[in-house]
Amino acid sequence: MVRDNEDVPRGLELAANDPADIVTAPGTYGRPAATLYLDRDESALSTLFWLNNDAQDVDHHAGFRGQVEILNGGMYTLRFQAVSVFRMWVDDELVAHGPVRYVPAVPEFTAVTIDLAPGEHVLHFEAHAEGLMTRTTPPVAPFVWAELVSAQDHRLPIQWVGMSLADAYPATGRRVSPLLGWIEHQDLRVLDWRSLSGDDPRWEPVSTSPTAREQLGTPLAHAAACPVGRASVMRLTETGRYIDTYAGYVLDDPAVQFLLADPSPSRSDTPDGVWHRYDLGRIRIGAVELDVETEVESIVTIAYADRLTPDGRPSPVHALSLGSTAFLQRFTVPAGITEIRPLQTLGGRYIEVRVESQRSVHVRSARFRDRDLLGKPVGAFSSPDVLLNRIWQVGIETQRSAAEDSLVDSVRERGEWLGDVVTASLGILQSGWGSSDLARRAVVHAASAARSDGLVAGCGPGELIYLGTYAAQWTAACLAIARMEQSDDLLHQLVDVARANAHAVASAIHDDGSNSLPWGFVDWGYEIGAPGADVAVLAHALMCLQAWVKWLLILDRAEEAAEWTEEVDRLTNLVRQHLPTSRSPYQSQTLAARAGVIAPSEAATTILRSVRRGFPFRPEASRLKNPTTWVDDAVTPYFLNYAGIVLLDAGFGEELRDIWRTGWGWMLEAGATTWWEVFDDRWSRCHAWSGSPTWQISQRVLGLQPAESLRGWAIQVNTLGLDQASGTVPTPHAVVRVEWTRVGDEVRWQAESDRPIQFVGEPEPVTNLARTLHLHHGDLFR
C-alpha cells in the first residue's frame, strides 16, 4: 500500500526520523517522519550566540550590540532569529519585533530589507530566554542569530558584544498562564542599555550556543514576515482612583491584587493611585505603549482583558488556561516622563492602566501596537441583508485578531491548532486577503513536528499535541492550499510526509470500526472515546485518504493512487456499515455526506433538526459550559464549517442564512465584535474557527472558488434567497469584483478582474466574464 518514492521531486531534502524513534514527548522531540522537499539554507543559524554564562536561560533577558562597517551604500538584507521573544533596532530604528515561531527540527528565520548608507552602523538585539515550553515556543537553549547580506550575497562581519539585562527585567517567578510565558516586569530606572557606547566596560564578549545548535535542524530559507506592527491611539472610556485591598508583597498574586482593588474608594481613604480604562473595539494581540509623567518613582501596571467582570471592570484572568492566569505587565518608572514599550505581546479588548502613586500622574500618550500580520482586507461582501453583511465582516475582523506570524486560536493560549487553520481560517484568508501564506506555514509546521509513526502534529510549534482527526484534516488542507495557489508546489514538497501521515491514519482504523488514533476530536459537546465505532472519526480518516488519492493523481502517480483505493473502500464500507447506529447522527451524517458516502440531501434533514434544537436556536436548550461537558443537543459554530456546506450542496441556502442570522446574530446582540469559540460567552471570545459564514459566503454566494483541478476558478452560486449580492474576491494572482442580480429563475452573474483570470470552461484567461445562470435547488451552476 505504501512504497518509497522513486521520483525525486523539486527542492532539497531534510533528514527524516529514525523509524525506531517513537516520539511520545512534546517540545523539541517532534520532527519530520519522512523527507520534506523544501529549500533550506545550510549557512543560516550557523553562528548562534548568547552571553558567556549559558546557565542564564530561565526568564533571562539579554541585550546585544552589533557594529558593522558599510563600504558601499545600498539595499541590504538583515536575516535573524532568536530563541523566543525579541526585537531589533538598526541605528535606533525598530525594524522587527518577534517571536517568529519555529519547529526545532526544521527551524525558520526571517528577514527585513534596509537601505544603509556608507559608514558605521549599529544594531541592537534584545532577546528573552524563557526557559519554558509554551504553546508558542519550544524549550530551546538561549540563542540569537543575525547576519547582514549585500545585494551581491556577501555576508558582512558584525562585531557583537552583549550584556545581561537582569537588572532591567527582574525575574517575577510568575507566569502569565500555564500555557504562556513569564509576567514581564521592567525596571525603567535602570540606565537604557542601548545608550551605551561600544567601548563601555559593561559590555562583554558573546559566545557560541552549542546546545541550541544541537537542538536545531537545518533551517528553511523562508519564514513569515516579522513586522513592527501598527500603533493606534486607544479609546479612553473611564478614569478614576483606586485603593488596594489586597496589598501583600509585590508579586503575592498580581491578578488577585488587581481584581480586589477598590476602584472608587471613599473620600476618607487615601488612594494608592489612578486608573485609566480603554476599549480597543475588538480583541487584538499586541502591546500597550505609554508615555507617562510622574512626580515621583511609581509602579505602572497594564492589564489586558478579553472580557469584563460582572461589575464592568477589565479582568486579567482568562478561563480554560489549565491554571491561574495574570495577563499583566508591571513597570517601575522614575520621576519625570517615561516611555513604556513592553517587549512581550499579550491579547485583549479591554485595557486598564494603573499608576501606583499618591502624587500627580499624567498619561501623556496611550497607544496599542498590533501584532496583526494581515492588515486591512482586500475582500468585501455586500447584499440587501445588513445583518448578513455584518456577519461576513466580523469573520474577517476575527481572523485579523488571530493572525500574528502564525494563525492562532485565542489570546489565552495563542496555539497554532491545526483544526482552527484548516476548517475556517484558510477559507477566510482567501475571502479577505487572497493569501494562503500563514496556512501554508501551519501545515509545514505540523509536518515538521510529526510523530515517528508519521502522524503530523495537531498543535505546536511549542508544546506539541497530536490529534488523529486533525492529522486527517491536514491532508485535505494541503490540497485546499494547492487549489487556492493554483500550484502543485506544496504537494511535491510534502508528498512523503503525506504518505507517512496517511499510513499512520489508515493503520489506526481497525476492521471492527474502532480506532487507536490519539484524541479523536470531532466537536465540542461531542462524546469522545466511547467503545465501538466512532463514525465521525472514521469519516475524517476516510476524507484523509480520499484527499491523498487526489493528491497522488494531481502528481500523475496513478499507480500509487490505485494502491490506496482498497483502503478508501475499506473505510467507506466502515462508515456505511456503522452510520445507522451512530450515537451522534448530526456529526456522523454531516461528515459522511462530506465524504460522499451519503447524499447531502440525506444529511440535510438531520442537520436542520439538530441545529434547531440546540442553543441559541432553541433558547431553552442546554449550553456548553466548558470543554469537558458532553451535551447531547449541543450546536457549535465550529461544526457549521462542515454542516453549512452540506446544506448548501443540498440546496438549503435560505435555511442556512436563517441559521447564520439566528446564531451569529445572537452573538452580535450579546456584544461580540469577534466571534466566540462556542455559543457561550464564557469560552474564548475570539476564535476564527467560528467564521464559517465568511468563507462560505465568499465561495458559494459570490460564487468564485478555486477549481479542484488546480486549473482555474469555478463558478458555483447559492442566492440564499437574496435578489442581489456583490463583493470582491482576492486571489493570489488577481482581485476579482463580482456582482449578480436574480430575476425569476435566472441570475445574471458578472465578474471583472484587474488581471486575466482563468475560469473553468473558458478557453483563455479573461478580465471580464458575464453569464446567465439557471436556478436549480437554490444553487446556480455554470
NUTIVEX-497546 format. One line per field, with one value per residue (C-alpha): residue number from 1; x, z, y. Coordinates in steps of 0.02 Angstrom, whole numbers. Layout:
N
fimi <- (NUM:...)
east <- (X:...)
up <- (Z:...)
north <- (Y:...)
# end
This chain:
782
fimi <- (1:2:3:4:5:6:7:8:9:10:11:12:13:14:15:16:17:18:19:20:21:22:23:24:25:26:27:28:29:30:31:32:33:34:35:36:37:38:39:40:41:42:43:44:45:46:47:48:49:50:51:52:53:54:55:56:57:58:59:60:61:62:63:64:65:66:67:68:69:70:71:72:73:74:75:76:77:78:79:80:81:82:83:84:85:86:87:88:89:90:91:92:93:94:95:96:97:98:99:100:101:102:103:104:105:106:107:108:109:110:111:112:113:114:115:116:117:118:119:120:121:122:123:124:125:126:127:128:129:130:131:132:133:134:135:136:137:138:139:140:141:142:143:144:145:146:147:148:149:150:151:152:153:154:155:156:157:158:159:160:161:162:163:164:165:166:167:168:169:170:171:172:173:174:175:176:177:178:179:180:181:182:183:184:185:186:187:188:189:190:191:192:193:194:195:196:197:198:199:200:201:202:203:204:205:206:207:208:209:210:211:212:213:214:215:216:217:218:219:220:221:222:223:224:225:226:227:228:229:230:231:232:233:234:235:236:237:238:239:240:241:242:243:244:245:246:247:248:249:250:251:252:253:254:255:256:257:258:259:260:261:262:263:264:265:266:267:268:269:270:271:272:273:274:275:276:277:278:279:280:281:282:283:284:285:286:287:288:289:290:291:292:293:294:295:296:297:298:299:300:301:302:303:304:305:306:307:308:309:310:311:312:313:314:315:316:317:318:319:320:321:322:323:324:325:326:327:328:329:330:331:332:333:334:335:336:337:338:339:340:341:342:343:344:345:346:347:348:349:350:351:352:353:354:355:356:357:358:359:360:361:362:363:364:365:366:367:368:369:370:371:372:373:374:375:376:377:378:379:380:381:382:383:384:385:386:387:388:389:390:391:392:393:394:395:396:397:398:399:400:401:402:403:404:405:406:407:408:409:410:411:412:413:414:415:416:417:418:419:420:421:422:423:424:425:426:427:428:429:430:431:432:433:434:435:436:437:438:439:440:441:442:443:444:445:446:447:448:449:450:451:452:453:454:455:456:457:458:459:460:461:462:463:464:465:466:467:468:469:470:471:472:473:474:475:476:477:478:479:480:481:482:483:484:485:486:487:488:489:490:491:492:493:494:495:496:497:498:499:500:501:502:503:504:505:506:507:508:509:510:511:512:513:514:515:516:517:518:519:520:521:522:523:524:525:526:527:528:529:530:531:532:533:534:535:536:537:538:539:540:541:542:543:544:545:546:547:548:549:550:551:552:553:554:555:556:557:558:559:560:561:562:563:564:565:566:567:568:569:570:571:572:573:574:575:576:577:578:579:580:581:582:583:584:585:586:587:588:589:590:591:592:593:594:595:596:597:598:599:600:601:602:603:604:605:606:607:608:609:610:611:612:613:614:615:616:617:618:619:620:621:622:623:624:625:626:627:628:629:630:631:632:633:634:635:636:637:638:639:640:641:642:643:644:645:646:647:648:649:650:651:652:653:654:655:656:657:658:659:660:661:662:663:664:665:666:667:668:669:670:671:672:673:674:675:676:677:678:679:680:681:682:683:684:685:686:687:688:689:690:691:692:693:694:695:696:697:698:699:700:701:702:703:704:705:706:707:708:709:710:711:712:713:714:715:716:717:718:719:720:721:722:723:724:725:726:727:728:729:730:731:732:733:734:735:736:737:738:739:740:741:742:743:744:745:746:747:748:749:750:751:752:753:754:755:756:757:758:759:760:761:762:763:764:765:766:767:768:769:770:771:772:773:774:775:776:777:778:779:780:781:782)
east <- (0:141:302:459:455:556:548:647:530:594:686:812:797:784:831:689:656:737:588:634:621:442:403:290:361:315:430:593:561:440:524:483:429:480:577:524:568:589:725:846:996:1147:1230:1084:1082:1262:1338:1217:1274:1223:1308:1456:1354:1248:1163:1064:923:765:668:826:838:995:1045:1169:1258:1323:1436:1459:1553:1467:1582:1453:1283:1126:997:1047:954:958:918:886:804:809:759:592:531:647:659:792:846:956:1029:894:752:647:643:574:475:463:445:447:387:480:490:664:690:652:687:648:719:654:725:699:772:854:940:1111:1225:1414:1491:1471:1303:1246:1123:1039:957:855:802:713:764:604:673:497:393:239:105:206:388:488:616:771:932:961:1023:1023:1071:1086:1180:1187:1192:1227:1135:1284:1257:1410:1397:1464:1552:1459:1555:1440:1451:1316:1257:1134:975:929:928:811:698:685:625:448:435:257:187:51:-28:25:10:112:274:330:248:351:417:531:629:643:750:897:1006:949:1071:1053:1126:1295:1440:1529:1682:1583:1660:1489:1484:1553:1606:1475:1499:1428:1273:1320:1170:1048:1142:1124:938:903:897:942:837:713:756:590:480:337:366:408:333:345:156:39:9:-159:-224:-326:-500:-510:-678:-659:-536:-528:-430:-408:-350:-275:-373:-251:-84:35:203:226:205:100:-34:-42:-209:-294:-219:-282:-459:-480:-432:-569:-591:-693:-631:-718:-654:-589:-470:-301:-295:-148:-152:-252:-327:-372:-480:-478:-582:-491:-656:-613:-492:-316:-143:-2:67:14:135:128:212:187:235:251:315:396:451:295:236:133:26:-53:-193:-255:-431:-540:-693:-764:-808:-994:-970:-895:-707:-571:-519:-339:-396:-432:-531:-486:-300:-257:-215:-203:-180:-120:-122:-23:136:224:346:442:467:572:505:479:422:448:417:347:373:340:442:304:143:-24:-204:-367:-501:-505:-353:-332:-179:-144:-11:30:71:-1:70:22:13:-15:-33:27:3:-80:-69:-88:34:-50:39:-80:9:-141:-191:-338:-431:-449:-606:-781:-963:-1124:-1307:-1477:-1465:-1374:-1356:-1279:-1155:-1105:-1084:-966:-863:-845:-771:-638:-603:-592:-462:-360:-364:-298:-155:20:168:57:-128:-179:-333:-360:-274:-273:-150:-109:-83:-66:-206:-219:-408:-430:-319:-399:-585:-610:-450:-391:-557:-562:-385:-442:-601:-512:-336:-317:-166:-126:45:0:-100:43:162:48:40:229:247:132:233:396:340:265:273:387:237:201:57:78:60:-110:-44:125:258:296:202:163:-8:-65:-246:-296:-437:-328:-194:-329:-385:-205:-205:-361:-295:-135:-243:-351:-196:-135:-304:-301:-125:-166:0:58:219:161:104:277:361:257:218:325:255:79:112:177:30:-96:-15:-24:-208:-257:-161:-254:-426:-468:-580:-715:-730:-636:-481:-321:-296:-248:-384:-519:-588:-747:-840:-860:-1001:-968:-940:-762:-689:-846:-819:-852:-850:-845:-920:-870:-688:-699:-766:-621:-500:-591:-579:-394:-367:-482:-379:-219:-278:-323:-152:-65:-171:-126:57:24:53:-98:-17:15:-158:-234:-141:-236:-410:-426:-403:-525:-653:-623:-655:-803:-883:-848:-933:-1082:-1094:-1092:-1183:-1360:-1310:-1205:-1230:-1212:-1311:-1283:-1094:-1088:-1209:-1133:-958:-1023:-1102:-941:-852:-979:-1044:-1221:-1304:-1307:-1497:-1498:-1396:-1481:-1639:-1537:-1430:-1578:-1666:-1509:-1463:-1639:-1648:-1484:-1442:-1462:-1582:-1690:-1662:-1709:-1582:-1429:-1274:-1094:-1012:-836:-740:-767:-956:-1049:-1210:-1320:-1405:-1251:-1227:-1062:-1005:-857:-957:-1056:-895:-947:-1135:-1155:-1075:-1186:-1341:-1281:-1245:-1420:-1497:-1545:-1467:-1612:-1615:-1428:-1448:-1578:-1456:-1322:-1441:-1504:-1343:-1213:-1342:-1364:-1177:-1186:-1335:-1236:-1097:-974:-855:-755:-832:-837:-772:-946:-1120:-1074:-977:-878:-757:-635:-709:-601:-598:-580:-645:-818:-807:-887:-1014:-873:-787:-947:-1025:-871:-856:-1038:-1139:-1020:-985:-800:-693:-533:-558:-510:-404:-287:-326:-435:-582:-754:-923:-1050:-1180:-1315:-1426:-1480:-1646:-1567:-1609:-1434:-1258:-1089:-914:-729:-640:-450:-347:-158:-144:-290:-428:-600:-753:-913:-1095:-1256:-1442:-1580:-1727:-1852:-1762:-1609:-1459:-1357:-1180:-1034:-851:-717:-535:-386:-283:-330:-401:-439:-619:-664:-740:-662:-526:-418:-393:-506:-530:-719:-848:-1038:-1153:-1335:-1350:-1504:-1580:-1576:-1623:-1558:-1389:-1331:-1200:-1104)
up <- (0:41:-57:-65:-186:-340:-413:-346:-329:-341:-194:-67:64:253:358:409:576:631:613:780:870:931:984:1134:1217:1164:1135:1042:1000:856:685:507:493:310:188:167:-3:49:10:154:194:266:312:412:602:592:712:858:1006:1181:1337:1408:1552:1462:1627:1622:1524:1630:1620:1572:1457:1363:1256:1113:1017:841:743:555:427:261:117:-21:15:-47:-2:120:190:378:422:603:730:919:1048:1085:1103:1030:949:842:802:663:702:837:717:772:624:697:846:866:901:736:780:725:748:817:695:548:612:513:508:443:360:326:186:238:148:225:184:182:356:527:582:750:778:944:978:1134:1170:1308:1358:1437:1478:1459:1343:1299:1166:1057:1088:1122:1263:1160:1240:1228:1062:947:764:643:483:355:172:24:-141:-209:-74:26:214:310:476:628:789:933:1119:1247:1425:1545:1568:1731:1823:1696:1695:1871:1863:1930:1959:1894:1726:1628:1622:1616:1426:1405:1469:1616:1676:1614:1746:1683:1796:1690:1820:1754:1625:1448:1385:1205:1252:1299:1180:1105:1217:1380:1501:1543:1375:1374:1232:1165:1149:1037:1087:1054:1147:1041:883:929:958:792:622:455:433:298:183:213:358:400:400:564:554:691:679:676:827:855:993:1122:1161:1342:1418:1604:1734:1923:2081:2172:2335:2355:2474:2450:2473:2512:2427:2250:2171:2300:2170:2049:1971:2140:2195:2036:2048:2234:2220:2259:2103:2192:2372:2491:2518:2689:2611:2540:2360:2307:2131:1974:1840:1657:1558:1370:1243:1086:999:968:1038:975:1003:1032:1164:1251:1230:1357:1389:1574:1675:1863:2003:2098:2066:2028:1976:1817:1791:1624:1624:1464:1467:1340:1448:1590:1764:1810:1882:1719:1756:1645:1706:1678:1720:1574:1596:1518:1540:1642:1795:1868:1749:1760:1595:1672:1647:1776:1756:1887:1822:1884:1913:1753:1581:1542:1383:1418:1275:1326:1246:1275:1174:1251:1194:1245:1203:1366:1442:1615:1660:1844:1910:2092:2155:2278:2180:2013:1867:1683:1547:1401:1266:1260:1103:1056:933:843:802:657:505:389:396:303:196:9:1:28:28:12:0:46:208:325:463:341:285:465:498:349:410:590:523:437:595:698:580:591:780:770:648:709:621:639:641:823:911:1050:1156:1307:1229:1051:996:814:818:650:661:676:524:407:446:434:434:264:185:274:218:41:66:143:76:-63:28:95:169:353:321:217:360:483:382:360:549:575:451:531:703:662:771:710:657:530:615:594:743:785:886:901:869:1055:1153:1026:1037:923:868:748:669:645:564:447:406:369:204:137:197:95:-55:-23:-13:-178:-256:-188:-251:-416:-399:-352:-270:-93:-145:-213:-57:68:-30:77:238:170:131:306:383:276:328:512:498:400:515:665:594:639:542:676:657:817:808:903:844:980:1034:903:919:818:903:1074:1169:1069:1164:1136:1172:1187:1141:965:802:803:633:634:664:530:408:447:413:251:190:229:114:-20:-20:-25:-181:-265:-213:-300:-457:-469:-463:-602:-487:-540:-500:-319:-306:-362:-221:-95:-165:-62:97:36:2:172:264:153:198:384:380:284:399:564:512:552:733:763:933:855:692:670:660:582:440:406:386:292:168:154:118:-16:74:78:-21:52:44:156:290:274:367:515:512:515:652:759:739:776:939:1005:1089:1039:904:1044:1191:1323:1258:1358:1347:1338:1500:1465:1355:1475:1457:1348:1287:1177:1091:1078:921:891:765:726:656:540:438:384:404:314:155:160:173:26:-76:-36:-92:82:62:136:288:313:300:438:545:522:563:720:791:740:760:940:970:894:1003:1154:1112:1014:900:863:855:1012:1018:1053:1078:1256:1313:1448:1323:1207:1138:983:884:696:678:709:548:427:361:291:185:134:78:-24:-106:-126:-128:-227:-308:-351:-289:-345:-458:-394:-548:-496:-666:-647:-546:-541:-526:-404:-332:-200:-185:-4:-63:-96:-251:-272:-200:-241:-173:-202:-205:-196:-269:-263:-439:-462:-374:-442:-423:-428:-436:-480:-489:-480:-599:-582:-607:-682:-608:-708:-643:-690:-639:-676:-636:-625:-712:-828:-733:-796:-774:-787:-959:-1038:-1170:-1117:-961:-963:-863:-887:-885:-890:-884:-856:-730:-703:-534:-477:-298:-237:-321:-481:-586:-744)
north <- (0:120:124:228:372:329:503:650:799:976:1051:992:857:865:717:601:519:360:240:160:326:328:505:523:678:855:1002:978:795:814:804:755:574:574:681:862:933:1114:1238:1255:1362:1273:1439:1509:1489:1429:1555:1562:1664:1714:1778:1685:1615:1486:1441:1603:1526:1543:1706:1796:1947:1993:2140:2134:2272:2241:2355:2345:2448:2481:2524:2534:2607:2521:2390:2253:2104:2079:1897:1849:1735:1710:1582:1665:1845:1976:2146:2226:2403:2469:2641:2663:2622:2473:2355:2192:2129:1940:1800:1708:1535:1379:1192:1150:1007:1122:1299:1455:1629:1793:1947:2131:2238:2400:2543:2579:2724:2705:2714:2634:2565:2497:2355:2317:2149:2115:1936:1841:1665:1598:1427:1359:1258:1360:1344:1463:1416:1257:1241:1276:1339:1528:1595:1744:1744:1890:1922:2061:2013:2127:2126:2027:1894:1946:1924:2072:2040:2108:2133:2082:2115:2083:2108:2034:2136:2051:2218:2295:2141:2071:1891:1880:1692:1708:1655:1740:1567:1385:1400:1559:1636:1741:1901:2048:2167:2306:2422:2578:2667:2565:2652:2616:2485:2544:2713:2638:2663:2515:2534:2539:2411:2340:2253:2076:1961:1843:1656:1522:1424:1242:1171:1269:1222:1037:1058:1143:1060:1136:1293:1337:1480:1566:1615:1731:1916:1999:2174:2302:2325:2472:2582:2667:2779:2685:2750:2806:2756:2794:2852:2861:2823:2659:2583:2409:2298:2154:2238:2095:2084:2148:1977:1884:1858:2003:1952:1937:2102:2183:2115:2152:2334:2459:2568:2701:2723:2840:3015:2966:2840:2886:2819:2713:2781:2815:2703:2728:2608:2586:2491:2430:2393:2211:2084:2114:2041:2164:2280:2440:2585:2725:2892:2926:3080:3058:3171:3027:2848:2746:2574:2559:2403:2361:2233:2151:2080:1992:2020:2125:2066:2066:2241:2305:2302:2228:2056:1997:1819:1702:1542:1374:1404:1247:1351:1525:1671:1851:1945:2087:2185:2294:2437:2532:2708:2854:3028:3127:3072:2887:2790:2616:2494:2313:2175:2049:2047:1995:1996:2075:2201:2298:2380:2453:2554:2584:2701:2673:2848:2972:3118:3191:3069:3111:2979:3085:2953:2782:2678:2496:2416:2271:2110:2088:2020:2027:2209:2284:2157:2165:2058:2127:2075:2173:2123:2194:2093:2213:2082:1959:2091:2121:1935:1921:2069:2007:1846:1950:2050:1891:1820:1981:1967:1788:1811:1851:1773:1621:1581:1565:1501:1628:1759:1644:1522:1578:1398:1351:1221:1134:1116:1303:1328:1205:1220:1408:1510:1451:1498:1666:1704:1676:1779:1927:1930:1802:1732:1560:1601:1581:1422:1351:1389:1300:1139:1142:1162:1013:910:963:905:735:582:445:341:478:568:755:870:942:1088:1171:1225:1242:1111:976:894:753:733:596:695:850:743:677:854:905:808:892:1061:1041:1000:1154:1264:1195:1235:1410:1439:1352:1263:1089:1150:1112:939:899:969:870:711:594:667:649:466:434:527:431:268:317:364:210:92:159:114:-66:-183:-179:10:52:160:194:373:498:620:598:775:799:940:1019:935:776:614:555:385:281:98:38:130:320:357:541:495:361:491:607:465:423:603:599:450:521:681:579:486:652:718:572:591:776:724:596:447:346:180:226:306:140:52:158:127:-32:69:201:64:-15:147:189:23:51:221:150:-2:93:252:186:151:307:387:560:567:755:747:574:608:778:707:555:675:775:610:565:410:480:617:795:791:638:726:896:845:784:941:1059:960:952:1134:1196:1100:1171:1337:1479:1418:1347:1467:1338:1211:1160:1268:1212:1266:1201:1078:932:941:816:896:789:936:1049:1153:1243:1372:1259:1116:1229:1236:1060:1064:1230:1163:1009:1119:1223:1067:1006:1170:1235:1407:1505:1390:1415:1603:1592:1491:1623:1764:1675:1603:1731:1869:1810:1837:2011:2056:1996:2119:2013:2107:1949:1776:1670:1493:1422:1492:1540:1693:1602:1524:1611:1771:1773:1612:1616:1438:1512:1613:1489:1616:1724:1596:1507:1672:1719:1549:1499:1661:1771:1605:1607:1464:1377:1228:1056:1029:1173:1248:1399:1461:1384:1470:1399:1515:1499:1651:1614:1687:1857:1958:2026:2025:2097:2094:2071:1904:1917:1775:1750:1821:1941:2037:1996:2106:2002:2053:1965:2001:1874:1889:1748:1583:1664:1751:1873:1847:1958:1964:2093:2059:2175:2041:1898:1750:1576:1520:1337:1307:1461:1433:1580:1689:1842:2001:2009:1871:1886:1736:1698:1556:1450:1412:1231:1186:1353:1327:1408:1323:1364)
# end
